[in-house]
Amino acid sequence: MLNEALTAVAAAGGTAVVQAAGTDVWTVVRSRVATLLGRDAASEQAVLTRLDRTVADLQESHDHGDARQSRLVEAWRTRFEDLLEDLDPEARENASQALQGIAALGALGRIGSTSSGDHGLAVARDLHVQADRGSVAGGVLNVEGGLSLTNPPLPETSQG
């Protein structure tokens, strides 16, 4: 029987697999999960196949609006719990750390995973900041992913 912390890590891992599926971080999550759960090349390949089926199931569930997502989260949670239960304490700690890394990656795959601290502004899509009539506009950015900056247009000759 796992303690609460390990059960939470397994649950976070299950959620991460589903959140990351089909996103930019999927390749890394897929590889790390296969390495974690695979004991040899054959079992690692079986895990990769299961992960690919997860993506296909999620795409189908998105198209049909059914509750497969919850079932898949639980299936992966159970796999991670089974792994953790079968390991000795040192290997369990290593696997727990690997799962925490997978969970962090999965959060990057989550749509709308934008957050901000005190006095901050969270934006999940585009943000347009514009200075007008000689004023200054600015901000502090903490970006996970891509950022595109363009030069502002030159003022018209009548403005200055």
TORSERO-514771 format. One record per residue: residue number from 1; chain; y, x, z of N, C-alpha, C in turn. Coordinates in nm, 4 decimals. Each point is the difference from the previous one (the first is absolute). Example, Ala and Ser with C-alpha at 12.3 -4.5 7.8 and 13.67 -1.06 7.14 Angstrom:
<atoms>
- resi | chain | n.v | n.u | n.w | ca.v | ca.u | ca.w | c.v | c.u | c.w
- 1 | A | -0.5690 | 1.3190 | 0.7800 | 0.1190 | -0.0890 | 0.0000 | 0.1200 | 0.0900 | 0.0000 .
- 2 | A | 0.1050 | -0.0350 | -0.0720 | 0.1190 | 0.0820 | 0.0060 | 0.1090 | -0.0770 | 0.0730 .
</atoms>
This chain:
<atoms>
- resi | chain | n.v | n.u | n.w | ca.v | ca.u | ca.w | c.v | c.u | c.w
- 1 | A | -0.1187 | 0.0850 | 0.0000 | 0.1187 | -0.0850 | 0.0000 | 0.1245 | 0.0891 | 0.0000 .
- 2 | A | 0.0927 | -0.0320 | -0.0871 | 0.1225 | 0.0778 | -0.0125 | 0.1062 | -0.0489 | 0.0980 .
- 3 | A | 0.0847 | 0.0930 | 0.0439 | 0.1128 | -0.0411 | 0.0834 | 0.1069 | -0.0658 | -0.0875 .
- 4 | A | 0.1009 | -0.0560 | 0.0655 | 0.1044 | -0.0747 | -0.0723 | 0.0728 | 0.0853 | -0.1023 .
- 5 | A | 0.0279 | 0.1237 | 0.0350 | 0.0754 | 0.0872 | -0.0909 | -0.0779 | 0.0249 | -0.1287 .
- 6 | A | -0.1298 | 0.0278 | 0.0131 | -0.0805 | 0.0251 | -0.1187 | -0.0211 | -0.1266 | -0.0823 .
- 7 | A | -0.0117 | -0.1129 | 0.0678 | -0.0114 | -0.1269 | -0.0714 | 0.1274 | -0.0272 | -0.0792 .
- 8 | A | 0.1138 | 0.0310 | 0.0589 | 0.1285 | -0.0184 | -0.0685 | 0.0117 | 0.0936 | -0.1203 .
- 9 | A | -0.0472 | 0.1235 | 0.0147 | 0.0049 | 0.0952 | -0.1108 | -0.0889 | -0.0489 | -0.1146 .
- 10 | A | -0.1183 | -0.0516 | 0.0339 | -0.0896 | -0.0530 | -0.1034 | 0.0645 | -0.1194 | -0.0708 .
- 11 | A | 0.0647 | -0.0862 | 0.0763 | 0.0683 | -0.1161 | -0.0589 | 0.1141 | 0.0447 | -0.0906 .
- 12 | A | 0.0756 | 0.0997 | 0.0447 | 0.1097 | 0.0520 | -0.0823 | -0.0539 | 0.0620 | -0.1282 .
- 13 | A | -0.1142 | 0.0654 | 0.0085 | -0.0623 | 0.0562 | -0.1200 | -0.0410 | -0.1089 | -0.0984 .
- 14 | A | -0.0602 | -0.1071 | 0.0515 | -0.0391 | -0.1118 | -0.0858 | 0.1189 | -0.0634 | -0.0681 .
- 15 | A | 0.1059 | -0.0174 | 0.0756 | 0.1230 | -0.0561 | -0.0565 | 0.0589 | 0.0935 | -0.1044 .
- 16 | A | -0.0044 | 0.1301 | 0.0278 | 0.0570 | 0.0987 | -0.0929 | -0.0705 | -0.0016 | -0.1342 .
- 17 | A | -0.1326 | -0.0126 | 0.0002 | -0.0738 | -0.0023 | -0.1259 | 0.0490 | -0.1162 | -0.0857 .
- 18 | A | 0.0143 | -0.1158 | 0.0613 | 0.0416 | -0.1193 | -0.0756 | 0.1462 | 0.0107 | -0.0426 .
- 19 | A | 0.0859 | 0.0519 | 0.0870 | 0.1417 | 0.0128 | -0.0352 | 0.0225 | 0.1008 | -0.1112 .
- 20 | A | -0.0777 | 0.1069 | -0.0008 | 0.0205 | 0.1068 | -0.0976 | -0.0617 | -0.0315 | -0.1360 .
- 21 | A | -0.0980 | -0.0882 | -0.0031 | -0.0727 | -0.0286 | -0.1248 | 0.0963 | -0.0399 | -0.1114 .
- 22 | A | -0.0095 | 0.0722 | -0.1103 | 0.0821 | -0.0316 | -0.1157 | 0.1417 | 0.0534 | 0.0051 .
- 23 | A | 0.0347 | 0.0778 | 0.1022 | 0.1354 | 0.0543 | 0.0113 | 0.0009 | 0.1478 | -0.0378 .
- 24 | A | 0.1167 | 0.0607 | 0.0075 | 0.0138 | 0.1418 | -0.0325 | -0.0773 | 0.0900 | 0.0956 .
- 25 | A | -0.0238 | -0.0428 | 0.1220 | -0.0708 | 0.0836 | 0.0977 | -0.1516 | -0.0220 | -0.0039 .
- 26 | A | -0.0459 | -0.0906 | -0.0858 | -0.1416 | -0.0355 | -0.0021 | -0.0912 | 0.1198 | -0.0257 .
- 27 | A | 0.0339 | 0.0864 | -0.0938 | -0.0852 | 0.1131 | -0.0340 | -0.0253 | 0.0879 | 0.1220 .
- 28 | A | 0.1033 | 0.0251 | 0.0778 | -0.0140 | 0.0846 | 0.1185 | -0.0807 | -0.0728 | 0.1072 .
- 29 | A | 0.0312 | -0.1262 | 0.0248 | -0.0743 | -0.0777 | 0.1008 | -0.1463 | -0.0081 | -0.0404 .
- 30 | A | -0.0268 | -0.0316 | -0.1239 | -0.1373 | -0.0123 | -0.0506 | -0.0782 | 0.1289 | 0.0244 .
- 31 | A | 0.0601 | 0.1123 | -0.0333 | -0.0652 | 0.1299 | 0.0170 | -0.0269 | 0.0305 | 0.1478 .
- 32 | A | 0.0985 | -0.0259 | 0.0850 | -0.0164 | 0.0307 | 0.1432 | -0.1047 | -0.0901 | 0.0662 .
- 33 | A | -0.0034 | -0.1270 | -0.0396 | -0.1002 | -0.0915 | 0.0561 | -0.1392 | 0.0436 | -0.0442 .
- 34 | A | -0.0144 | 0.0368 | -0.1263 | -0.1309 | 0.0440 | -0.0491 | -0.0460 | 0.1265 | 0.0716 .
- 35 | A | 0.0915 | 0.0925 | 0.0222 | -0.0344 | 0.1224 | 0.0718 | -0.0391 | -0.0304 | 0.1446 .
- 36 | A | 0.0727 | -0.0910 | 0.0623 | -0.0265 | -0.0344 | 0.1395 | -0.1353 | -0.0697 | 0.0168 .
- 37 | A | -0.0280 | -0.0967 | -0.0860 | -0.1216 | -0.0795 | 0.0152 | -0.1222 | 0.0603 | -0.0684 .
- 38 | A | 0.0219 | 0.0855 | -0.0995 | -0.1121 | 0.0577 | -0.0736 | -0.0603 | 0.1186 | 0.0738 .
- 39 | A | -0.1313 | -0.0016 | 0.0172 | -0.0694 | 0.1105 | 0.0672 | -0.0440 | 0.1065 | -0.0990 .
- 40 | A | -0.0175 | -0.0387 | -0.1245 | -0.0391 | 0.0902 | -0.1079 | 0.0572 | -0.0551 | -0.1296 .
- 41 | A | -0.0275 | 0.0692 | -0.1106 | 0.0588 | -0.0406 | -0.1281 | -0.0420 | -0.1413 | -0.0398 .
- 42 | A | -0.1269 | -0.0350 | 0.0244 | -0.0482 | -0.1329 | -0.0391 | 0.0662 | -0.1099 | 0.0827 .
- 43 | A | 0.0103 | 0.0191 | 0.1311 | 0.0624 | -0.1038 | 0.0820 | 0.1507 | -0.0065 | -0.0230 .
- 44 | A | 0.0598 | 0.1133 | -0.0312 | 0.1429 | 0.0003 | -0.0335 | 0.0241 | -0.0802 | -0.1280 .
- 45 | A | -0.0886 | 0.0156 | -0.0975 | 0.0122 | -0.0760 | -0.1246 | -0.0179 | -0.1492 | 0.0269 .
- 46 | A | -0.0920 | -0.0351 | 0.0914 | -0.0208 | -0.1409 | 0.0353 | 0.1258 | -0.0584 | 0.0636 .
- 47 | A | 0.0668 | 0.0785 | 0.0831 | 0.1252 | -0.0457 | 0.0626 | 0.1069 | -0.0185 | -0.1071 .
- 48 | A | 0.0097 | 0.0920 | -0.0938 | 0.0976 | -0.0133 | -0.1085 | -0.0250 | -0.1273 | -0.0810 .
- 49 | A | -0.1250 | -0.0294 | -0.0257 | -0.0346 | -0.1225 | -0.0728 | 0.0415 | -0.1227 | 0.0799 .
- 50 | A | -0.0246 | 0.0021 | 0.1301 | 0.0385 | -0.1123 | 0.0880 | 0.1515 | -0.0158 | 0.0013 .
- 51 | A | 0.0722 | 0.1115 | 0.0036 | 0.1466 | -0.0046 | -0.0028 | 0.0507 | -0.0599 | -0.1309 .
- 52 | A | -0.0626 | 0.0383 | -0.1103 | 0.0394 | -0.0562 | -0.1295 | -0.0276 | -0.1498 | -0.0052 .
- 53 | A | -0.1098 | -0.0439 | 0.0606 | -0.0281 | -0.1440 | 0.0075 | 0.1051 | -0.0707 | 0.0842 .
- 54 | A | 0.0488 | 0.0665 | 0.1029 | 0.1054 | -0.0578 | 0.0838 | 0.1238 | -0.0294 | -0.0837 .
- 55 | A | 0.0407 | 0.0955 | -0.0843 | 0.1166 | -0.0217 | -0.0861 | -0.0242 | -0.1190 | -0.0923 .
- 56 | A | -0.1180 | -0.0052 | -0.0598 | -0.0317 | -0.1107 | -0.0907 | 0.0011 | -0.1336 | 0.0744 .
- 57 | A | -0.0567 | -0.0025 | 0.1213 | 0.0002 | -0.1234 | 0.0803 | 0.1415 | -0.0434 | 0.0355 .
- 58 | A | 0.0847 | 0.0959 | 0.0314 | 0.1382 | -0.0327 | 0.0351 | 0.0758 | -0.0539 | -0.1210 .
- 59 | A | -0.0226 | 0.0575 | -0.1151 | 0.0662 | -0.0504 | -0.1207 | -0.0462 | -0.1419 | -0.0303 .
- 60 | A | -0.1288 | -0.0254 | 0.0174 | -0.0529 | -0.1342 | -0.0230 | 0.0532 | -0.0978 | 0.1041 .
- 61 | A | 0.0068 | 0.0436 | 0.1263 | 0.0499 | -0.0896 | 0.1047 | 0.1476 | -0.0308 | -0.0223 .
- 62 | A | 0.0747 | 0.0967 | -0.0525 | 0.1414 | -0.0236 | -0.0300 | 0.0133 | -0.1048 | -0.1093 .
- 63 | A | -0.0875 | 0.0086 | -0.0987 | 0.0041 | -0.0948 | -0.1106 | -0.0415 | -0.1398 | 0.0422 .
- 64 | A | -0.0929 | -0.0107 | 0.0961 | -0.0550 | -0.1301 | 0.0382 | 0.0499 | -0.0501 | 0.1350 .
- 65 | A | 0.0743 | 0.0828 | 0.0727 | 0.0606 | -0.0437 | 0.1249 | -0.0973 | -0.0254 | 0.1136 .
- 66 | A | -0.1185 | 0.0616 | -0.0009 | -0.0941 | -0.0237 | 0.1093 | 0.0159 | 0.1029 | 0.1112 .
- 67 | A | -0.0818 | -0.0091 | 0.1024 | 0.0176 | 0.0801 | 0.1223 | -0.0854 | 0.1266 | 0.0006 .
- 68 | A | -0.0235 | 0.0593 | -0.1129 | -0.0830 | 0.1213 | -0.0054 | 0.0665 | 0.1186 | 0.0695 .
- 69 | A | 0.1312 | 0.0026 | 0.0007 | 0.0700 | 0.1133 | 0.0602 | -0.0401 | 0.0185 | 0.1456 .
- 70 | A | -0.0023 | -0.1067 | 0.0778 | -0.0392 | 0.0091 | 0.1418 | -0.1440 | 0.0465 | 0.0139 .
- 71 | A | -0.0861 | -0.0505 | -0.0861 | -0.1403 | 0.0396 | 0.0046 | -0.0141 | 0.1493 | -0.0296 .
- 72 | A | 0.0770 | 0.0498 | -0.0964 | -0.0061 | 0.1415 | -0.0343 | 0.0542 | 0.0883 | 0.1116 .
- 73 | A | 0.1089 | -0.0417 | 0.0635 | 0.0526 | 0.0756 | 0.1141 | -0.1077 | 0.0112 | 0.1081 .
- 74 | A | -0.0653 | -0.1115 | 0.0299 | -0.1047 | -0.0001 | 0.1035 | -0.1189 | 0.0852 | -0.0405 .
- 75 | A | -0.0365 | -0.0035 | -0.1274 | -0.1133 | 0.0807 | -0.0470 | 0.0276 | 0.1493 | 0.0184 .
- 76 | A | 0.1194 | 0.0429 | -0.0372 | 0.0340 | 0.1419 | 0.0165 | 0.0177 | 0.0367 | 0.1468 .
- 77 | A | 0.0561 | -0.0901 | 0.0787 | 0.0107 | 0.0248 | 0.1444 | -0.1390 | 0.0232 | 0.0583 .
- 78 | A | -0.0945 | -0.0835 | -0.0368 | -0.1368 | 0.0118 | 0.0515 | -0.0624 | 0.1331 | -0.0430 .
- 79 | A | 0.0208 | 0.0411 | -0.1229 | -0.0536 | 0.1287 | -0.0461 | 0.0572 | 0.1144 | 0.0828 .
- 80 | A | 0.1304 | -0.0057 | 0.0265 | 0.0617 | 0.1066 | 0.0788 | -0.0481 | -0.0032 | 0.1453 .
- 81 | A | -0.0156 | -0.1190 | 0.0567 | -0.0532 | -0.0101 | 0.1364 | -0.1411 | 0.0570 | 0.0077 .
- 82 | A | -0.0842 | -0.0354 | -0.0968 | -0.1372 | 0.0517 | -0.0019 | -0.0007 | 0.1522 | -0.0071 .
- 83 | A | 0.0863 | 0.0554 | -0.0841 | 0.0098 | 0.1460 | -0.0098 | 0.0370 | 0.0605 | 0.1348 .
- 84 | A | 0.1056 | -0.0518 | 0.0622 | 0.0483 | 0.0550 | 0.1268 | -0.1054 | -0.0106 | 0.1099 .
- 85 | A | -0.0727 | -0.1101 | 0.0026 | -0.1042 | -0.0180 | 0.1019 | -0.1123 | 0.1017 | -0.0139 .
- 86 | A | -0.0288 | 0.0416 | -0.1225 | -0.1132 | 0.0894 | -0.0244 | 0.0326 | 0.1470 | 0.0195 .
- 87 | A | 0.1251 | 0.0341 | 0.0225 | 0.0400 | 0.1405 | 0.0101 | 0.0023 | 0.0490 | 0.1438 .
- 88 | A | -0.0190 | 0.1322 | 0.0166 | 0.0175 | 0.0606 | 0.1318 | 0.1496 | 0.0048 | 0.0311 .
- 89 | A | 0.0377 | 0.0221 | 0.1263 | 0.1423 | -0.0084 | 0.0386 | 0.0944 | 0.0879 | -0.0827 .
- 90 | A | -0.0398 | 0.1231 | -0.0301 | 0.0895 | 0.0878 | -0.0768 | 0.0168 | -0.0504 | -0.1435 .
- 91 | A | -0.1103 | -0.0360 | -0.0636 | 0.0069 | -0.0527 | -0.1360 | 0.0737 | -0.1340 | -0.0023 .
- 92 | A | -0.0157 | -0.0792 | 0.1058 | 0.0700 | -0.1292 | 0.0096 | 0.1503 | 0.0217 | 0.0044 .
- 93 | A | 0.0447 | 0.1004 | 0.0747 | 0.1432 | 0.0305 | 0.0080 | 0.0531 | 0.0425 | -0.1369 .
- 94 | A | -0.0753 | 0.0853 | -0.0706 | 0.0411 | 0.0430 | -0.1342 | 0.0068 | -0.1186 | -0.0959 .
- 95 | A | -0.1007 | -0.0863 | 0.0055 | -0.0014 | -0.1186 | -0.0866 | 0.1148 | -0.0939 | 0.0346 .
- 96 | A | 0.0304 | -0.0124 | 0.1285 | 0.1112 | -0.0846 | 0.0428 | 0.1321 | 0.0518 | -0.0564 .
- 97 | A | 0.0192 | 0.1298 | 0.0037 | 0.1225 | 0.0589 | -0.0562 | 0.0063 | -0.0220 | -0.1511 .
- 98 | A | -0.1138 | 0.0139 | -0.0672 | -0.0033 | -0.0246 | -0.1443 | 0.0340 | -0.1460 | -0.0302 .
- 99 | A | -0.0525 | -0.0913 | 0.0804 | 0.0297 | -0.1429 | -0.0187 | 0.1473 | -0.0302 | 0.0245 .
- 100 | A | 0.0599 | 0.0665 | 0.0965 | 0.1430 | -0.0194 | 0.0245 | 0.0811 | 0.0447 | -0.1204 .
- 101 | A | -0.0411 | 0.1088 | -0.0638 | 0.0666 | 0.0454 | -0.1219 | -0.0164 | -0.0996 | -0.1136 .
- 102 | A | -0.1200 | -0.0560 | -0.0117 | -0.0260 | -0.1015 | -0.1023 | 0.0856 | -0.1235 | 0.0266 .
- 103 | A | 0.0101 | -0.0382 | 0.1266 | 0.0816 | -0.1170 | 0.0359 | 0.1469 | 0.0219 | -0.0355 .
- 104 | A | 0.0494 | 0.1200 | 0.0225 | 0.1392 | 0.0305 | -0.0348 | 0.0210 | -0.0087 | -0.1515 .
- 105 | A | -0.0951 | 0.0495 | -0.0760 | 0.0092 | -0.0100 | -0.1457 | -0.0058 | -0.1457 | -0.0455 .
- 106 | A | -0.0873 | -0.0767 | 0.0616 | -0.0127 | -0.1413 | -0.0348 | 0.1295 | -0.0756 | 0.0207 .
- 107 | A | 0.0720 | 0.0367 | 0.1052 | 0.1288 | -0.0654 | 0.0263 | 0.0994 | 0.0274 | -0.1117 .
- 108 | A | -0.0116 | 0.1165 | -0.0641 | 0.0888 | 0.0305 | -0.1127 | -0.0310 | -0.0885 | -0.1197 .
- 109 | A | -0.1247 | -0.0453 | -0.0087 | -0.0384 | -0.0858 | -0.1100 | 0.0370 | -0.1446 | 0.0182 .
- 110 | A | 0.0343 | -0.0366 | 0.1203 | 0.0308 | -0.1403 | 0.0298 | 0.1290 | -0.0414 | -0.0708 .
- 111 | A | -0.0044 | -0.1122 | -0.0652 | 0.1191 | -0.0529 | -0.0672 | 0.0976 | -0.0478 | 0.1065 .
- 112 | A | 0.1239 | 0.0391 | -0.0137 | 0.1010 | -0.0442 | 0.0957 | -0.0078 | 0.0725 | 0.1323 .
- 113 | A | -0.0466 | 0.1250 | -0.0012 | -0.0157 | 0.0727 | 0.1249 | 0.1279 | 0.0718 | 0.0399 .
- 114 | A | 0.1105 | -0.0613 | -0.0209 | 0.1291 | 0.0587 | 0.0299 | 0.0403 | -0.0318 | 0.1431 .
- 115 | A | 0.0540 | 0.0997 | 0.0698 | 0.0475 | -0.0233 | 0.1360 | 0.1211 | 0.0888 | 0.0255 .
- 116 | A | 0.0762 | -0.0356 | 0.1018 | 0.1166 | 0.0806 | 0.0344 | 0.0137 | 0.0077 | 0.1512 .
- 117 | A | 0.0715 | 0.1021 | 0.0453 | 0.0259 | 0.0137 | 0.1419 | 0.1264 | -0.0744 | 0.0396 .
- 118 | A | 0.0495 | 0.0287 | 0.1209 | 0.1229 | -0.0626 | 0.0463 | 0.1139 | 0.0296 | -0.0970 .
- 119 | A | 0.0814 | -0.0979 | -0.0256 | 0.1178 | 0.0112 | -0.0859 | -0.0376 | 0.0399 | -0.1424 .
- 120 | A | -0.1225 | -0.0300 | -0.0425 | -0.0466 | 0.0353 | -0.1334 | -0.0109 | -0.1215 | -0.0893 .
- 121 | A | -0.0257 | 0.0270 | -0.1248 | -0.0182 | -0.1038 | -0.0999 | -0.1293 | 0.0312 | -0.0733 .
- 122 | A | -0.0945 | -0.0930 | 0.0002 | -0.1272 | 0.0185 | -0.0694 | 0.0058 | -0.0715 | -0.1337 .
- 123 | A | -0.0345 | 0.0725 | -0.1051 | 0.0041 | -0.0557 | -0.1339 | -0.1324 | 0.0314 | -0.0684 .
- 124 | A | -0.0697 | -0.1040 | -0.0446 | -0.1303 | 0.0206 | -0.0628 | 0.0103 | 0.0244 | -0.1501 .
- 125 | A | 0.1075 | -0.0307 | -0.0618 | 0.0149 | 0.0178 | -0.1447 | 0.1258 | 0.0804 | -0.0288 .
- 126 | A | 0.0903 | -0.0512 | -0.0792 | 0.1185 | 0.0732 | -0.0426 | 0.1157 | -0.0209 | 0.0969 .
- 127 | A | 0.0772 | 0.1047 | 0.0182 | 0.1226 | -0.0077 | 0.0794 | 0.1110 | 0.0604 | -0.0847 .
- 128 | A | 0.1077 | -0.0731 | -0.0142 | 0.1129 | 0.0455 | -0.0804 | 0.1192 | 0.0194 | 0.0936 .
- 129 | A | 0.0476 | 0.1230 | 0.0089 | 0.1177 | 0.0315 | 0.0810 | 0.1078 | 0.0463 | -0.0966 .
- 130 | A | 0.1181 | -0.0593 | 0.0097 | 0.1050 | 0.0309 | -0.0968 | 0.1333 | 0.0202 | 0.0719 .
- 131 | A | 0.0668 | 0.1070 | -0.0335 | 0.1369 | 0.0221 | 0.0468 | 0.0945 | -0.0642 | -0.1001 .
- 132 | A | 0.1102 | -0.0553 | 0.0510 | 0.0920 | -0.0725 | -0.0869 | 0.1423 | 0.0465 | 0.0274 .
- 133 | A | 0.0783 | 0.0138 | -0.1029 | 0.1431 | 0.0326 | 0.0078 | 0.0274 | 0.1245 | 0.0850 .
- 134 | A | -0.0743 | 0.1056 | -0.0302 | 0.0249 | 0.1263 | 0.0676 | -0.0586 | 0.0106 | 0.1396 .
- 135 | A | -0.0738 | -0.0983 | 0.0441 | -0.0610 | 0.0074 | 0.1328 | -0.1289 | 0.0831 | -0.0051 .
- 136 | A | -0.0589 | 0.0195 | 0.1148 | -0.1225 | 0.0788 | 0.0110 | -0.1108 | -0.0907 | 0.0528 .
- 137 | A | -0.1159 | 0.0096 | -0.0603 | -0.1170 | -0.0739 | 0.0475 | -0.1099 | 0.1014 | 0.0273 .
- 138 | A | -0.0737 | -0.0211 | 0.1047 | -0.1052 | 0.0952 | 0.0321 | -0.1036 | -0.0623 | 0.0899 .
- 139 | A | -0.0994 | 0.0775 | 0.0280 | -0.1060 | -0.0451 | 0.0880 | -0.0981 | 0.1126 | 0.0240 .
- 140 | A | -0.0892 | -0.0212 | 0.0924 | -0.1061 | 0.0956 | 0.0301 | -0.1302 | -0.0633 | -0.0453 .
- 141 | A | -0.0783 | 0.0741 | -0.0774 | -0.1241 | -0.0523 | -0.0534 | -0.1199 | 0.0718 | 0.0601 .
- 142 | A | -0.1001 | -0.0746 | 0.0348 | -0.1303 | 0.0545 | 0.0357 | -0.0972 | -0.0667 | -0.0962 .
- 143 | A | -0.0443 | 0.0731 | -0.0998 | -0.0741 | -0.0596 | -0.1103 | -0.1442 | 0.0471 | 0.0019 .
- 144 | A | -0.0914 | -0.0955 | -0.0055 | -0.1403 | 0.0295 | -0.0227 | -0.0309 | -0.0520 | -0.1381 .
- 145 | A | -0.0183 | 0.0869 | -0.0933 | -0.0212 | -0.0423 | -0.1377 | 0.1057 | 0.0607 | -0.0893 .
- 146 | A | 0.0507 | -0.0746 | -0.0923 | 0.0939 | 0.0523 | -0.0967 | 0.1425 | -0.0401 | 0.0283 .
- 147 | A | 0.0915 | 0.0741 | -0.0567 | 0.1423 | -0.0271 | 0.0142 | 0.0653 | 0.0340 | -0.1324 .
- 148 | A | 0.0860 | -0.0867 | -0.0488 | 0.0709 | 0.0234 | -0.1254 | 0.1495 | -0.0115 | 0.0262 .
- 149 | A | 0.0726 | 0.1063 | -0.0285 | 0.1454 | 0.0002 | 0.0162 | 0.0639 | 0.0164 | -0.1365 .
- 150 | A | 0.1071 | -0.0715 | -0.0236 | 0.0736 | 0.0131 | -0.1252 | 0.1461 | 0.0329 | 0.0316 .
- 151 | A | 0.0674 | 0.0602 | -0.0960 | 0.1403 | 0.0313 | 0.0171 | 0.0815 | -0.1280 | -0.0096 .
- 152 | A | 0.1048 | -0.0133 | 0.0794 | 0.0843 | -0.1193 | -0.0103 | 0.0802 | 0.0057 | -0.1298 .
- 153 | A | 0.0417 | -0.1154 | -0.0482 | 0.0817 | -0.0001 | -0.1220 | 0.1380 | 0.0608 | 0.0301 .
- 154 | A | 0.0553 | 0.0629 | -0.1006 | 0.1352 | 0.0554 | 0.0157 | 0.1009 | -0.1133 | 0.0045 .
- 155 | A | 0.1073 | 0.0155 | 0.0801 | 0.0999 | -0.1079 | 0.0073 | 0.0734 | -0.0110 | -0.1325 .
- 156 | A | 0.0453 | -0.1206 | -0.0265 | 0.0805 | -0.0208 | -0.1207 | 0.1326 | 0.0715 | 0.0174 .
- 157 | A | 0.0599 | 0.0395 | -0.1086 | 0.1259 | 0.0751 | 0.0061 | 0.1114 | -0.0789 | 0.0670 .
- 158 | A | -0.0062 | -0.1331 | -0.0054 | 0.1039 | -0.0801 | 0.0612 | -0.0120 | -0.0019 | 0.1530 .
- 159 | A | -0.1167 | 0.0465 | 0.0539 | -0.0199 | -0.0026 | 0.1440 | 0.0441 | 0.1304 | 0.0647 .
- 160 | A | 0.0303 | 0.0978 | -0.0717 | 0.0439 | 0.1130 | 0.0718 | -0.0026 | 0.1258 | -0.0636 .
</atoms>
